[in-house]
Amino acid sequence: MVVRIRLQRFGRKHLPFYRIVVAESKCPRDGRFIENVGTYNPIPDKNMTKEITANADRVKYWLTVGAQPSDRVAWLFG
């Protein structure tokens, strides 16, 4: 069982909003997940900033037990 930290899409057409979730790699993108660890809003606000919120303790925990971030999540976390 490979566990990944990845994005789960919400929102509507042309206005995406993402949850950062921990899920098995074989589950569908918007399907079952183990834990919700944060959110990402790619649409900039009036100050031209994109919002990322994450529970750092839970993300560190999942990384230490072997969860692999997806390419986009790894880029977001820097």
Kinemage of the C-alpha trace (Angstrom):
@kinemage 1
@onewidth
@group {chain A} dominant
@subgroup {mainchain}
@vectorlist {calphas} color= white
{ca met a 1} P 0.000 0.000 0.000
{ca val a 2} L 1.597 3.246 -1.171
{ca val a 3} L 0.274 6.322 0.607
{ca arg a 4} L 0.487 9.669 -1.178
{ca ile a 5} L -0.109 13.265 -0.175
{ca arg a 6} L -1.993 14.789 -3.102
{ca leu a 7} L -4.602 17.314 -4.185
{ca gln a 8} L -8.330 16.602 -4.290
{ca arg a 9} L -10.253 18.999 -6.527
{ca phe a 10} L -13.347 20.887 -5.415
{ca gly a 11} L -15.048 24.011 -6.703
{ca arg a 12} L -16.727 24.506 -10.018
{ca lys a 13} L -15.714 24.918 -13.628
{ca his a 14} L -12.927 27.533 -14.005
{ca leu a 15} L -12.850 28.157 -10.211
{ca pro a 16} L -10.882 25.266 -8.690
{ca phe a 17} L -10.260 24.761 -4.992
{ca tyr a 18} L -8.158 21.906 -3.667
{ca arg a 19} L -7.894 19.919 -0.459
{ca ile a 20} L -4.500 18.472 0.432
{ca val a 21} L -5.262 14.895 1.439
{ca val a 22} L -3.452 11.705 2.385
{ca ala a 23} L -4.761 8.811 0.286
{ca glu a 24} L -3.790 5.454 -1.112
{ca ser a 25} L -2.257 5.784 -4.552
{ca lys a 26} L -4.813 3.431 -6.148
{ca cys a 27} L -7.862 5.442 -4.988
{ca pro a 28} L -9.386 7.885 -7.495
{ca arg a 29} L -8.415 11.570 -7.315
{ca asp a 30} L -11.718 12.677 -5.790
{ca gly a 31} L -12.390 9.396 -4.018
{ca arg a 32} L -11.685 7.971 -0.597
{ca phe a 33} L -8.906 9.471 1.493
{ca ile a 34} L -7.302 8.777 4.873
{ca glu a 35} L -6.924 12.301 6.248
{ca asn a 36} L -7.449 15.905 5.169
{ca val a 37} L -4.288 17.875 6.042
{ca gly a 38} L -4.866 21.247 4.357
{ca thr a 39} L -6.243 23.347 1.522
{ca tyr a 40} L -4.918 25.199 -1.523
{ca asn a 41} L -6.693 28.007 -3.383
{ca pro a 42} L -4.926 28.699 -6.712
{ca ile a 43} L -7.102 31.724 -7.528
{ca pro a 44} L -5.262 34.878 -6.336
{ca asp a 45} L -7.120 37.355 -4.149
{ca lys a 46} L -7.007 41.154 -4.634
{ca asn a 47} L -3.459 41.271 -3.205
{ca met a 48} L -2.395 38.705 -5.843
{ca thr a 49} L -1.593 36.025 -3.237
{ca lys a 50} L -2.594 32.379 -3.412
{ca glu a 51} L -3.673 30.763 -0.155
{ca ile a 52} L -2.166 27.532 1.188
{ca thr a 53} L -3.106 26.201 4.615
{ca ala a 54} L -1.727 22.966 6.022
{ca asn a 55} L -1.470 21.241 9.368
{ca ala a 56} L 2.346 21.080 9.554
{ca asp a 57} L 2.426 18.505 12.364
{ca arg a 58} L 0.261 16.039 10.437
{ca val a 59} L 2.163 16.579 7.185
{ca lys a 60} L 5.472 15.900 8.975
{ca tyr a 61} L 3.977 12.799 10.594
{ca trp a 62} L 2.817 11.360 7.270
{ca leu a 63} L 6.168 12.111 5.627
{ca thr a 64} L 8.036 10.333 8.444
{ca val a 65} L 5.890 7.195 8.166
{ca gly a 66} L 6.598 6.971 4.429
{ca ala a 67} L 3.899 8.910 2.591
{ca gln a 68} L 5.124 10.306 -0.726
{ca pro a 69} L 3.987 13.762 -1.863
{ca ser a 70} L 2.779 14.136 -5.420
{ca asp a 71} L 4.819 16.367 -7.734
{ca arg a 72} L 2.484 19.343 -7.301
{ca val a 73} L 2.271 18.999 -3.505
{ca ala a 74} L 6.058 18.727 -3.259
{ca trp a 75} L 6.296 21.920 -5.340
{ca leu a 76} L 3.755 23.680 -3.075
{ca phe a 77} L 5.590 22.706 0.095
{ca gly a 78} L 8.871 23.796 -1.473
